[in-house]
């Protein structure tokens, strides 16, 4: 996770993000990578520069796993909702740190969370 | 994850000073919490000063550790001060929805010491086995593997 955070931070810096956004992106990476380790044990993170309409640039992070999936996404996105002893801040907090946030999840199949932050 | 990350815990007077200087993995965070509590018991320190000025990120896990340490230290009759939080880290913490409940935060180590002394009457200088030069000395290294 330490490596994932520092790589995302480096990519964010290369794309042109300033310190505050680098910190937001490193924090999102930490929260979502931890969820993968906690629930699915393993998965992968794809970090890539993003191109938007009107030549907008940004960064896209995709967190994928083949874990148990999220039965109730709406509940999982609520502040304070947790299935273990966590704070329940990981998903809803992460959403507040990025511009776009999409969850695709199927019980028994896995979860993919895609986030985008624009410059 | 590796087991090689070592965070020093220094005892100066009746205060434990914990300078966190590297990004920590979760295992290191948990170990650090345990070590601070056992050092509190062993040294009977009354204050814990955690310097996070070099931390580039505080996520919900580290945030919870800071709150938990403060709560547990309080039960052991010690006060916790977190110093040096970077502005970008503070903004991100608030957006994330963390409030660091029960944790006093100040800008730098000097103010942290002052807070412990003035508000809580915990002196970094006076101790049965006082460090020469008090806070300006090197303090005692109380690390144990």
HADDOCK unambig.tbl for C-alpha pairs under 7 A between the chains (distance, minus, plus):
assign (segid A and resid 1 and name CA) (segid B and resid 25 and name CA) 6.60 0.50 0.50
assign (segid A and resid 2 and name CA) (segid B and resid 23 and name CA) 6.68 0.50 0.50
assign (segid A and resid 2 and name CA) (segid B and resid 24 and name CA) 6.83 0.50 0.50
assign (segid A and resid 2 and name CA) (segid B and resid 25 and name CA) 5.87 0.50 0.50
assign (segid A and resid 19 and name CA) (segid B and resid 88 and name CA) 6.93 0.50 0.50
assign (segid A and resid 20 and name CA) (segid B and resid 88 and name CA) 4.83 0.50 0.50
assign (segid A and resid 23 and name CA) (segid B and resid 56 and name CA) 6.85 0.50 0.50
assign (segid A and resid 23 and name CA) (segid B and resid 57 and name CA) 6.13 0.50 0.50
assign (segid A and resid 23 and name CA) (segid B and resid 88 and name CA) 6.49 0.50 0.50
assign (segid A and resid 23 and name CA) (segid B and resid 89 and name CA) 6.72 0.50 0.50
assign (segid A and resid 24 and name CA) (segid B and resid 92 and name CA) 5.86 0.50 0.50
assign (segid A and resid 27 and name CA) (segid B and resid 57 and name CA) 6.33 0.50 0.50
assign (segid A and resid 27 and name CA) (segid B and resid 59 and name CA) 5.62 0.50 0.50
assign (segid A and resid 30 and name CA) (segid B and resid 59 and name CA) 6.82 0.50 0.50
assign (segid A and resid 31 and name CA) (segid B and resid 59 and name CA) 6.85 0.50 0.50
assign (segid A and resid 89 and name CA) (segid B and resid 60 and name CA) 6.73 0.50 0.50
assign (segid A and resid 89 and name CA) (segid B and resid 96 and name CA) 6.71 0.50 0.50
assign (segid A and resid 89 and name CA) (segid B and resid 97 and name CA) 6.69 0.50 0.50
assign (segid A and resid 90 and name CA) (segid B and resid 60 and name CA) 6.92 0.50 0.50
assign (segid A and resid 93 and name CA) (segid B and resid 95 and name CA) 6.66 0.50 0.50
assign (segid A and resid 93 and name CA) (segid B and resid 96 and name CA) 4.04 0.50 0.50
assign (segid A and resid 93 and name CA) (segid B and resid 97 and name CA) 6.07 0.50 0.50
assign (segid A and resid 94 and name CA) (segid B and resid 96 and name CA) 6.45 0.50 0.50
assign (segid A and resid 96 and name CA) (segid B and resid 95 and name CA) 6.23 0.50 0.50
assign (segid A and resid 96 and name CA) (segid B and resid 96 and name CA) 6.67 0.50 0.50
assign (segid A and resid 97 and name CA) (segid B and resid 95 and name CA) 6.63 0.50 0.50
